[in-house]
Amino acid sequence: MLKMVLGGAMRMAAIGIVIGGTIGFLATRAIKGLLFGVSTADPLTFGAVALALVFVMLLASYIPALRATKVDPVTALRHE
């Protein structure tokens, strides 16, 4: 159960990071004048943001997934 929930969350996070990273990379041309001390295609910045998003996603999905593993499946199905 834990693996299933975390796997689904990782899949969604990967899709979001790819789409958001692409849009962010393309948007740097438009906001080039607002970036101070950072180049428009700084790989360290893009990598740090992606890593932070993965960490937050893991934390946000691990806690509910851990709680879900403690529930008896028969009890959960009876309440549905």
Sequence and secondary structure as in RCSB ss.txt:
>XXXX:A:sequence
MLKMVLGGAMRMAAIGIVIGGTIGFLATRAIKGLLFGVSTADPLTFGAVALALVFVMLLASYIPALRATKVDPVT
ALRHE
>XXXX:A:secstr
 HHHHHHHHHHHHHHHHHHHHHHHHHHTTTTGGG  SS TT HHHHHHHHHHHHHHHHHHHHHHHHHHHTS HHH
HHHH 
